[in-house]
Amino acid sequence: MFQGMASLQEDRNFDVIVVGAGITGAGIARDAALRGLRVAVVEWHDIASGTSSRSTKLVHGGLRYLEMYDFHLVYEAAHERALLMRLAPHLVVPTDFVLPVYRDRTRHKYPLWYLNMGLWVYDALGGFMASKLHRRVDDMAGDEAVLKDSGYSGGLVYEDCRTDDARLTLENVIHAHMLGAQIYTGWQVTEVTRGKNGTVTGIVARNADGSTMELAAPVVINATGIWTDRLPGMSRKLVTPSRGSHISFRRERIPVKNAHLLMASDGRPVFIIPWHERVYVGTTDVAHEGELHDPVPERSEIDYLLEELKWYLKDPPDRRDIVGVWSGIRPLITVSQAKGKDPSKISRTERIFDHSGGFLSITGGKLTTFRVMAKKVLDKAEKHLRKAGIEPGPCITDKVPFPGAPDDSPAALSDGMFSEKQAKIMRSLYGSRLGNLLRDIGEDGTEPMVPGLDYPMACVDIAVRHEFARHVDDVVTRRTPVALKDLPGTLKRLDAIAARMARLLDWDSETESRELDMARNRLSRLWDAVKHTD
């Protein structure tokens, strides 16, 4: 039994069952638990194993939505950005973004003065709550020498936030569990049960070994993202899947000092984001067909990102320089409404569906607005809860810090056991939780998970003992991002990581071998997409 995992011997009667442990479901679980409700989270795979670990990892106002005149979305997202900076400062990090402008109108249809005005609107919609307002920089040569000089007409610098999407999702789940929520990962919901009068009574779920369980609750919320339409009980298509892919490089290969927003040839934004030892670039936006689990980028997507870098950078990287890759699928709005539309033009505003009797779905939306999405769907669920005699408390997620939010006392790092770089990485993962998590680290905890990266093996121990990790892939792609930052290096270290997990989880040799093969097969498919040159 893993620390924090729900036991089937525990009480299985709840007020709310949340299906899906992506950022939306995790946010709902935390909000519901803070309202004093009894909560269960049921997830088919792992926490954040879908879209919520495969995004561009930004908490931002959505500058490009100004062009679509979606002022409400920008306003809402900018205010959530400011709130998350305060409530989760270890995970939501203010970052300067450079917007270089060139005279080539195929890339920049708006002149510098017009974009400058747009950023004043962006600042205003955010209530001027960023730590610094945008500024104009006419000569970027001293700060960002990587950019081409030819045709350059000036630049703008504005502030948004970088995050670790998987860690933000996980910390919502951790907080919900601290408040009493039960977490069931590895369970697929096979039925949403109803009573004779049509009201929801709970769910039936099946595990990979074929065993089943029943959970009871008067409210079930479908927060499965791209799998929304596949949950039993759904009667119509609600989601249009759109794929976004990213590639990462060593920091010295693209030595930017700040993040960059580049306007691509098709009018879309492409970001360059510094991330500790690495820099990543993304994203694409293409209609996705086929399997939803573990998407792999197409060759054309990688070529698209490389071509954009080639246009902007003096010394652009090529395919051989790529060290990591990931693809995520966005759950956009109803297929019928989106038919024939460019995925980039489909609204990112969420939609909530009340299917009657206590069964609700929420889909769409943005990582940045997960908290307000959770509030909206739980506010709608209140009438069903009251019919069942349950009186929820008010939403207080705008006031309560996350568990790892730094306090006044810095977390101890075992008397200098870890290097300064490792300490910095671990504080970015765990925040003020770190001191308590280090109490039962195994031997060789300072050994790097992957050479060249600053994630120590202690992160494996923490992931298994405190963070619901059950599989090798959980640890290398979500509890830590080592596979995103160095995919070939991670493949070489899977044996050591699996062996450490085997000791922690009492795996026999057959289980260890199976878990190792599962992780290697998934990561090899991604690396094959990078290596493919035909």
Summary of the structure (lengths in Angstrom):
residues: 534
radius of gyration: 22.8
end to end distance: 46.6
largest distance: 71.9
contacts: 1847
relative contact order: 0.15
helix: 37%
strand: 22%
